[in-house]
């Protein structure tokens, strides 16, 4: 069971695709009931009577009336019963209604454009099933400075350069990545087919482009457009891509903006992913052979705004995503004319707490924009077959840490694959068993999107739990509002009428590095007693978790008296990795 699109727009009819299989040797007469819920409130209920002959596989398309809300996350639950009312099966998924995908940017990637690809539709559908609603088309271009391919087939720009043995020996990238680069053959037809499939499911198609990257042959023609070190050498990435001057008084500025315009017109991309490499932060330009100091944060801000002006003429609703590598200059860049705040995470941001701090920083400077972290799980590169479960556990904790704090993670792409480093074609395919588990997590963040990503949610964790004002207490286990080893991590966020408490299980975890194998045995814990001092009157307490049945469960609670007023006492039934408790207030 899956929604027909990655998300639905207000006023758009909602379709759920369902497949029922009769694996018996007899005729089967069943009743299928489908409920759409917001939190614990049933919004729609449909029932179908279905007859299946032995071995029959039947596909159904269930239509629900459109919703007018601009941001609404819903659960979809089905129950399959036989003629006697006995439950044969249950399934759940999720959907959301969004005015625009930037309200909940579940960012994925594509990077394979080979002519021989035969499973394009399957790949894009797998991303749709994970509710991915915007796609970065990574390294689709002919050259970094000349984006549009000259013909139907073309060779990866980096791979062509690395076919030079001298450059290959000098390069510090790992051998697997270089091998992939050198073997990449790309096809315009495959690229167009992927863009078309992405749009068919309602996803945004975002073209990768570096704001200042150019190959050597271009730099030789325009040496005065390059950026230089303080000792006069050209800045470059491994002598493959050279760093150009994006200031308005340099010819590169208008050149690359025109290339972005061509990309929108030629391939109907919906926007540009504006990349940079995190260096230089300060550089020198040589206009007219004069040495001039350049502050990159200011230039990035101007360039993003100029990009918006230029591209919106071609596509009024163009989307821009700029890579604020490691959160550098967020105070300047977050409020530029881009649609989300995107941060590629590198050391020294190595812990779960570092991820939270990056997210909260971004929200301070751009409170009305969603945050995406490109947090690559490199552990899959080193995990052997016996270590895969440890890599998968680590992925769930990192995913939970990011989304429980109100941000999104760029991780999934192609067909059930994850990014493992900054070069996306070096992705790793997930195992079938883990795909099913991970699907529950993606369903969860869609179903409860209003309680994770509403811009009104404010993090108050450190002020109310584990400190001098300990208003949220876990009675039987160690806990903290900061991510530490061997505790339950408490994350409390609040908005009018609701408080949202996330518990992330770090009990038994020996360190808090987000990109580290989690070989420690993680045990579920049960009947967690919590006392919460809440001044507002609590109407109900709801429990949900991606680790179990994702439907909400009402929790009983009792009132108790304290020196600071009346509080509520309740028990969380179980915690494996991530639980969410929602307090609905009067």
N, C-alpha and C positions, 0 to 999 in steps of 0.2 A: 504494500500500500504506500502510495507516495503522491504528493501534490503534482499537478500537471506542469507547474512553473516554479521557478526559484522563489518568487514572491508574487503577490497579487496587488494591483493598484486599487485605490478606492473606487467603488462603482463597477469593478470588474467581476464577472461571475467566477466563482470558485469551483474548480474541478479536482476531484480526487480519483486517481487511477487505482483500481483494485484488481487483484488476480486471485481467483479461487481454484483450487485443484482438488479433484476427487481421486484420491489415490487408492480407493477401495475397488472391489470387483462388483459392487452393487450400485444401483441408482441411488442418488443422494438428493434429498429434499431438505434444503437448509434455509434459515432466515439470517440475513446479515443486517445488523443495526450499526449505523454510523453516527457518532456524536461529535459535534464541534463545541469545544469549551474554551472559555476565557477564565483562567484560574480555576475555580470550582463551580463556575456558573455555566450551565448548558445553554448554548446559543441556538443550536439546530439539532434535530434528530431526524434521520431518515431510516426506513426499513425496506428491505427487498426480500422477496421470496425467490430462491434460485434453485433450479433443477439441473443436476449434472449427471451425465451418463458415466459409467465406469471409465476411469482414466482421463476424463475430460478436464481441460484447462480453460477456464472461462475468464475473460477480461471484462471488467465493468468500469464505467465512467460515471461517477456520481457528481451531480451538479448542485451547488448550494448558492443561495442568493447573494448578491454582492453586499459588501459592507462599506460604510461611508467613512469610517475612521481613517486617519492618516498614518497611524502607527499602532498596530494591534497584533500581538502574538497569540496564537491559539493552539490548543491541542486537538488532535483528531484520534478518537478511540473507536475501535470496532469490536463487536462481539459476534461470533459465528455460532449459531445454535442448530441442533437437529430438530426433527419434527416433535420430539418430546420435550423440547426446551432445554436440553442438556448442552452446556457450553463445549464446543469443539475446539475453538481457538480464539485468541484475542490478539490484536495488533494495535500499535499506536504510531503516530507520526505527528508532524507539526506543520503549521503554515503561518505566514504573517501577511498582513496588509500594510503596505508602505507607500506613502506618497512618492518616495524616491528611495533607491537602494542605499543612498548615502546616510539614511537614518539608521541603517543596520548593515554596514558594509562587510559582508562575509566574503572576504577576498580570497580568490584562488588563482591558479596560474596554469598557463599552457606554454609549452616550449618545443613541442615536436611538430614539424611541418614537412615531414618527408613525403615524397611523391607516392611511395608505396603504402602509405597508411590506409587501412581499409576499415578501421573501427572508430572513425571520428564520432559518429552518432552515439556509440556506446560510451566513449570517453566523456562527452559533454553531458550525457544523461547521468552518468555516475556523479558528476559534480552537482547537477541539479538535485539529485536525490539527497545529497548532503546539504542542500539549501544554499549552496554557493551562489551569490547573486551579482558578483562582479569579478571579472577575469583580467589578470595582467597577461598580455601577450608578450612573453619575455623573448628577447633576442630574435624577433621576427624579421628585422630589417636587413638590408643588403650591407650597408656600412653604417657606422655610428654618425658620420657626417653626411652621408648620402643614403637616405632611408629607403627610397623606393627601388625595388629590384629591377634590373634592366630587362629581364626575361623571365620565362616560366620557372626555370630551375636556377638555383644559385648556391654558392658555397658560403658557409658560415665565415664571417669576417675574421674572427679570432682563429678559427681552425686553419684558414688559408695562411695567415701569418705564421702560425706555429708549425706549419709544414717546413719552414726554414729551421734547419737543425741547430743553427747558431742561437736563434732566439729561444728555441725549445730548451737548450742546455742552460741558458741564463735564467729561465723562468722558475719561480719558486712555487707555482701551483702544483697540486698533487698530480701524479701521473695518470690517475683515473680520469680526472677532469680534462686533462690535455688530450687524452685519447678520445674522449667524447667530442671535444671541440673539433678535432681533426677529422672526425667521421661524420660531421653534420652536413647533410645535404638538404636543402630546403626547396619548397615548391609553392609558388604563388597560388595555385589552385587549391592546395591543401589549406593554406592560410585563409583563403576566402571561404572555404567550406566550413572551417572552424568558427570563423566570425559569424557566419550565417546561422550555424547551430546554436551558438551562444545567445544570439539575439532571439532565436525562436523560443527559448525558455525564459526570456525576459531578463537575462543577465546583461550587465554593462560590459562592453568590449573596450579595454583600455590598452593602448599601445605603449610598450616600453620605449623610452628614449632618454639618452643621457643629455643633460643640459649643456655639458661642456666637453664631450668626448669626440675625438677625431683620430682617424688613422694617420700614419706617418706621411703618406703621400700628400695628404691635404695640408698638413702642417708645413711641409717643405714649400708649398705654394704660398702659404700665408704665415710666415714665421712671426710677423708682428701681431698676429691674432692669438698667439699662445701665451700661457702663463709660465713664469720662470721662478726658479729658486733664488735665494739671495746671492748665490755664487754663479748665477747666469746659466744654469742648465734648465731645459724644459721639463716641467712637471709631467709625469706620465704614470700609467698603470702598467708596470712590468715591460716598459718600452713597446707596448702594443697599442694602447689608447692614450693619446696625449690630451692634456687639459688646456682648454681654450678659455679666453677671456670673455665672459658673458656681459660685460658692462655695455651700456647703451651706445657708447662712443666707439665701440669696436665692431667691425664688420661681421664677426661671428654671431653676435646677438641677433641680427636680422636674418642671417643665413639659416640658423637652426630653427628659428620660428617659422620660416617659410617651409622648411622640411616637415615640421609638425603639421602645417596646413595641408601639405601634399598628402600626408598620411591619412588625415581625416577625409579628404576628398576622394582619394584613390580607393581606400578600403572601408570607408564608412565606420571608422572607429568612433567610439563615444567619448573618448578623452585620451589624455596622455599621462603616463606614469613618469614623472620627472625624476630621473635618478642622478645621484652624485656619489662620489666614492669616500666621502668623509675627510678628504684632504684635497688641496691645501685649505687651511683656514685663513691664512694670510699669504699673499703671493705678490709677485711683481709682474707688471705688464711692461712691454717695450714699445709703446706707440711712437713711431717716428724715431726709433732708436733712443728714446728717453725712458729712463727707469722710473716707474711709478708704482707706489705701494697700493695694493688692492685688498680691501676688506670683504671677504666672501659672503659673510652673513648679510650684509647690506645689499650686495649684488644679487644674492638669491632672492631676497624679498622683492626687489624691483623686478627681477626676471619673471617670477611667478605671476605678479600682477600684470606685467606686459603680455605674458603668455595668454592670460585670460582675455585681455582686450583683443588680441590678435585672433585667437581661435574662436571666440564667441561670435565673430562676424560670419564665420563659416558654419558654425554649429552653436546656436544660441544657448543650448543647455549643456555645453561641453563640460566634462569633468576633469579636474586636475588633482593629482596626488603627488606630493613632493616628498622625497626621502630625507627626513631630518636625521641623518645617521647618528645613532647613539644619543639622540636628544640634544645635540649641540645647537645652540642658539634658538631653542624653542621659544624663548621669550620674544624673539623677533619674528620667527618664521611661522609660528602657530596661527597668528592672526593675518597672514598673507591671504590672498584671494584663491585659496585652495579649498577643496570640498571636505577633506578629512585631515586629521593629523596622523602621519605615517612615520614610524620610527623603526629603522633597522637596528637590531640589538646586538651589540658586541661587548666583549670585556672592556672595562671592568664591571659591567652590569651583568653579574653572574648568578645572582640569587633571586629567589621568588620575591623577596622584599624589594630588590632592585627593579623588578618588573612593575610592581605596584607603584613604586616611587616615580618611575617614568610616566606611568599612566596618570597619576595624580598631578604631576607637573604639567602635562599636556592639557589636562582639564582646567587647571588654573588659568592658563594663558588663552585657551580657546574653549570656554564652557559649553558652547553650542555646536561643537563638532565632535564626531565620533573619533575614536583613537584606534589605530591598527598597529600592532607590533609584528614586525617580521622577525620572529624568534625561531631560528632554524634548529631543528633537532639533529645535530651532528652525530649524536650517539648511535644512530642507525648505521653510520659508516663503520663503526668499530664493533658493533654487536654481532657476535657469531650466533649460530642457531640456538644455543643454550642461553644466550644473553638477551635474545629478542624480547622475552616477557619483561625484563628489566627496562628495556628501552620503551616498551609500550606503557608500562606503569609510569615512567617518567613523563611521557607525552600526556597522559591523562592529568597528572598533577599540574604540569605547566599550563595546559589548556584551561584547567579549572581556575588556576591562579589568575590568569589573564582575564577570563570572562567574568569571574566572580567580582573582579574589580572594575568591571564596566568597559572593557576594551575587547578587541577582536584580534585573532591571530592569523596571519598569513602562513599557511602550512600545506594545504591540500591542493593537488593539481593532477592534470592528465587523468589517468584512470586509477583511483585509489592509491595515489602516491604522495609522499611527503618530501618537502625541500629539506636538504641536509646541510647545505652551505649556500654561499652567495651566488654560486653558479647553478641555476635551476635545472638544467638538463642532467645534472648528476643526482637526480631524485632517486628515492628508494621506494619500491612497491610494498604496501602493507600486506600482512597476512590475512587470509579470509576471516579467521576467527576474530581478529582484532577489528576488522572493518565493521563487523556487527556491533561490537562494543562501542566503537567510536561513533557509529551512527546514532546511538542513544544520546551521546553528548551533544551532537549537533542538533538533534531534535529538541533537546532540552533548552538550549540557548535561544531557539526560535520560539518555542512554546512559552517561555517565561521572559521573552525579550523586554516586555514593559517593566519588569522588575530587575533587569540587569543593565539596560542601556538608556533608560529615560534620562534626559539631560537634567532633570530636577533632582536626581539622586545625589546626595552628598555623603561622602565618607566621614564617619564620626568615630571610627573604631578606636583610635588611640585615646579618645577622650572618655570612653565609657566602659572599656573592658581591659582588665589586666593592669591598670594603673592606679593612681590615687583615688579616682572616682570609678570604682569597680561596680558599674550598674548592671553589667551583663556577666554573670558568673557561671562557669561550669563547675559543678560540685565535686565530681569524682575523678577528674583527669586534669593534667596540666594543660594550660591554655595561654594564649598570648594574642594581642592584637598586632604583633609583628611576627613575621615568618621566622621561626627558630627550629632547631632540631628537637624532635621528640615532644611535640606539643600538638594540640588542636589549634589551628590558626583561625582566629575569629575576625570576620570582616563584617562590619555593620554599616549599612548605608540607609539613608532615610529620605523620604519625600512626603509631601502632604498626603495624609490618610494611610501611609504604609511605612513600616520599617522592614528592611530586608537583611536577614542574618545569614551569612554563608559560613559554613564550617568546613575546613579543609584538613584532612587527616595527615598530619606529619608525625604521628606517634611511631616510633621505631626508625624514623628517618635520621640518618647519621649526619648528613649535611644538607644545606638548603640551596645547592646549586641547581638551577632549573634545567641545565643541559648536561645532566650526569645520570648514568645508569642507576636505576633504583632497584638494586639487588636485594635490599632489605625485605623481609617478609612483612607484607601489610595485612593486618588482621582487621576484620570488621569489629566494631565495638557496639554494644547494645545498651539501651535504656540510659541514655546520657541525661542526667538531671541538670536543668538550667534554671537559674533565678534571674529575672529581668525586672529592673525597676523602670517602669514606663509611666510617665505622668499622665499621658492621654489614656482614655478608657479603651481597653482592648476588646474588640468585637469578636475576633476569632484568630486562631493561630493555625497556619497551614504549613504542611511539610511536603517537600518534593526532593527528588534526587535522580540524577541520570544513571545511578548505579542500580536502581531498582525500578519498580513500576513508576513511570514518570508522572502519573496522575497525582493530583494533590490529595493529601490526607489530612483531615481535621484532627488536631491534637487537643486533648483535654487539658485544661489548666485550672489551677487554684490560685486564689488571691492570698497574699500574705502581707503582714504589716512590717515596715522597717522605719528607721529613724528619718528616712528621707521620703516617706510616703508609702503608698500601696504598690506592691509589685505582683508579678505573675510567676508561678512556679509550674514547670511542665517537664515532660520527658521526650527527648528525641529517640525514636525507636531503634535506629541503627545508623551508623556512619561507616562507610567504606572509604571512598575518596572525597566526595563533595556532597554536602547536603545544603539545602536552602530552606530557611524558615521565614515565612512571610507573616508579619503581624498586621492584620487589618484593623484600623482604628476607627472609633466612632466619629 
